Amino acid sequence: MSLERETQRVREVYDGRTKAEVARRGTPLDPFELCAIHEREELLAEILRREGLISLAGLRILDIGCGT
């Protein structure tokens, strides 16, 4: 397989992934998405409690590139 063909194949695969992700976005009622969000929130709350943080009130928080 030539380098050009392989490059094109990889681009097509990634284009397909991007389109699939875009099609799935915007569905906040998707049960899987809701479960994943809830799981992340529970883990974060657990980490904060372990560090002795019960409330974030009054704290200055820098959020760098966390996205979802």
N, C-alpha and C positions, 0 to 999 in steps of 0.2 A: 504494500500500500504506500502510495506516495505521501510525502509530507503535506502537500496541499490538500489531498483527499482527507487525510486524518484531521487536519486543522478544520476543514469544513464539517466533518462528522462531529467533532467536539463542539463546534459552534452550534450546530443543529440540536445536539443534546441539551446544551445549556439554554438555548432559546426555548426549547420545549419545557424545561423546568421552570423558567421564568414565567412563561405563559400559564402554566398550571398553578403556580403560586399566586399570580395575579387573579386568576379565576377563583381561587379559594378565598382570597382576601375579602374583607367586607362582609363576612358571615359570622358576626359575633354570637349568633345563637347556635352555631355548630357545636354539638355536644363535646367533641374531641377538643376543640379550641377552648371551650369553657373549662373543661377539666384541666387542661394544660396550664391555663392562666391561674386557676385556683391553686393548683399544685405549687407553682412558682411563688405565689403569694404566701402560702403556708410555710414553705421553706425559708423565705426571707424573714417572716415573722419569727420563726424558730431561731434563726441566726441572731436576730436583733435581741430577742429575749435572753439568749445564752450570753450575750455581751452586756446584759444588764439594762438594756433599753426597753422601757415599757411604753414610752411615748416619744414621738418625734417633735413634739411641740417645742418651739424655741430653738431648735437646732438649725444650723446652716448646713445644707446637704448639696454636694456637687455631684451631679449625675452626668457621667461622661460616656457617651456612645453606648448606652445600654439598650436602646431600642425597646422592643417588646421583651 
